[in-house]
Amino acid sequence: MNNYYHTFYIPVMGTGHTADTPIRVAPLGISSVISLVDDLLLEKIRQYYSEKYDLPYIKIPREEKDGRAKRITAYLDAVREIVGIKMEAMKKQPFFVLNDKRKYFELLPDESFLKKAYIMLLKMSAGSEREALEKDLTHKMRPGSIDVNIMVKLDRMNFNGNGQPLPDEFSDAKAALRGYAESSLSSGIVLSAGMNQSLFNYMTRFRDFYRNKWGEIKKKIIIKVSDFRSAFIQGKFLARKGLEISEFRIESGLNCGGHAFPSNGSLLPALLREFKEKREQLAEEFKPFVQKYYRKMGWEYPESASNSRPVITIQGGVGIHAEALRLREDFNMDLVGWASSFLLVPEATCVDESTLELLRQAGEGDLYMSDASPLGITFNNLRNSGSELLTRKRMQENKPGSPCPKGFLKTNTEFTERPICLGSRQYQKRKLDEIENLEISDREKEELRAQVVEKSCICDHLGNGALINLGLVKEQDAPQSICPGPNTAWFNKIYTLQEMVDHIYGRGPSLTPPERPHMFAKEIEMYVDYFEKLAARCALTPQEIKAVRQFKDNMEDGMDFCLTIAKRRPYQGENLDSISSFVKRQKMRLQSISADFEKSVRIKDNQ
């Protein structure tokens, strides 16, 4: 963090939309995250950029032994080389000229010591003193971090050409980890979507995840979490293996893009309060385990690292500078992630023109929580995307399902010994035939059919927008999926990078209207919506009843805390008033839904 001048970063977005974001923004000092789910997509993008920057390129075929890891390593090394080329070229540019070097410094936050020194430079007269400052500023220019992301539960086992299972180290998540570990990057790996003990154990094979004799960690571990308990459990598990978490990345369970992982009703402000109160535990509790592991391995734990502390960051739903200030100053967050708004910044993300226009025009009703993901996890979606239109077309033509060209989401063994994908033709045909033979009403059959055919091929479609953008495929041959968060509805233009960064830092007019509800208010509404669905599908078992009641209690506690925030002094442009009105309205909804749920419980008990 000390080497990073900005107070924000760009999180991972889909498999393709931030695949080349480091090439676009890292030379300008901005950190971002590449998804490692789709190595086949990364291989195509590597070929494109290798040709563009005249780098040597040798194709790594799909059937290549350990090809997944090799493709990922090759791509990350290429990205690092390109960022280095662009960075060195920028450093050679002169000051006092309209160029990328000037852009680098103008993008910096005004409170940055480097920005202040740059402003001082602009006021200086020519001479040796100015030349010395120019040299110093150039020396201190650093690229943003080229971070990567692994969804740890996407750990499909793979098979050789004879259909025999490959060893465990060739599973998808471990191969992706190995691809990153063997790359030349010095950056961070974001481990998201839960805990994978087998993967965490595998990390111990790579020395880059541990400190060197100078106390530095070449490849830092970043854990994406939705609550303190998860952070503590994962941190302790890794610490016992000598692995230190450099950053805990908190994400709103619902007010975010991509797959949604709702908490048990604990709202983001309540979670942030707990992290603020207990953040010292995330260092003090783990350090003895780490040091014990180093002694066991015969390594010396560097004295320079004894006072190190994990960074705590936050992402999900932030939309204005005032909210970012609230997160950083009120809750002591070190950095804030800005995601979906950057989908409307072509300088930063790789989105095709058709999808970009849909995003620009999208209102709140066009951004919805869907069941499109074959993982069975709620998935943020955009109405009338290429992927959604194709799914409808296939259904109308009675040819539902995808040919499953990549198979990253093969998890179901309902009809087969080897897993297949819920979005595949193979699965959907069998499931629809099964539904047809059920002795239930036509209406019930139709509801079940709709649930089956809604699953789409997101592992392929999420990368197509990038391929179209780069001119590698034609739009008619590549249906696009995208997973923006609900906050996108408040951004309605195509923006330059300068405009978006100025918005993030509160420089100039806001890009969102003043009536936009506070991020905490919006999350409350989303959680009550989710509670309504949770209560409706509850099977009324003792365990589920307890979970629903706990969800409600946590929400009420979170709402009460939000009301205390609403009474605080707002930062300029912060719509704190919206929190109170949302709490009042949503608390009534929550109580009404809960009353109906308790009535159902009583009826069941009396049967």
Sequence and secondary structure as in RCSB ss.txt:
>XXXX:A:sequence
MNNYYHTFYIPVMGTGHTADTPIRVAPLGISSVISLVDDLLLEKIRQYYSEKYDLPYIKIPREEKDGRAKRITAY
LDAVREIVGIKMEAMKKQPFFVLNDKRKYFELLPDESFLKKAYIMLLKMSAGSEREALEKDLTHKMRPGSIDVNI
MVKLDRMNFNGNGQPLPDEFSDAKAALRGYAESSLSSGIVLSAGMNQSLFNYMTRFRDFYRNKWGEIKKKIIIKV
SDFRSAFIQGKFLARKGLEISEFRIESGLNCGGHAFPSNGSLLPALLREFKEKREQLAEEFKPFVQKYYRKMGWE
YPESASNSRPVITIQGGVGIHAEALRLREDFNMDLVGWASSFLLVPEATCVDESTLELLRQAGEGDLYMSDASPL
GITFNNLRNSGSELLTRKRMQENKPGSPCPKGFLKTNTEFTERPICLGSRQYQKRKLDEIENLEISDREKEELRA
QVVEKSCICDHLGNGALINLGLVKEQDAPQSICPGPNTAWFNKIYTLQEMVDHIYGRGPSLTPPERPHMFAKEIE
MYVDYFEKLAARCALTPQEIKAVRQFKDNMEDGMDFCLTIAKRRPYQGENLDSISSFVKRQKMRLQSISADFEKS
VRIKDNQ
>XXXX:A:secstr
 TT   SEEB   TTTTTTTHHHHHGGGT  EEEE S HHHHHHHHHHHHHHTT       TTSTTHHHHHHHHH
HHHHHHHHHHHHHHHHTS SSSSSHHHHHHHHS TT HHHHHHHHHHTS SSHHHHHHHHHHHHH     EEEEE
ETT     B TTS B  GGGSHHHHHHHHHHTSS  EEEEEESS  HHHHHHGGG GGGSB TTS BSEEEEEEE
SSHHHHHHHHHHHHTTT  EEEEEEE SSSSSSB    SS  HHHHHHHHHHHTTHHHHTTHHHHHHHHHHHT  
  GGGTT   EEEEESS  SHHHHHIIIIIS  SEEE  GGGGG TTTS   HHHHHHHHH  GGGEEEES  TT
SS EEEETT HHHHHHHHHHHTT  SB  SS TT  B SS SS B TTBHHHHHHHHHHHHTSSS HHHHHHHHH
HHHT   HHHHHHHHHHHHTTSS GGGS       GGGGG  S   HHHHHHHHTT SS SS TTS  HHHHHHH
HHHHHHHHHHHT    HHHHHHHHHHHHHHHHHHHHHHHHHTS   TT  THHHHHHHHHHHHHHHHHHHHHHHH
HHHHHH 
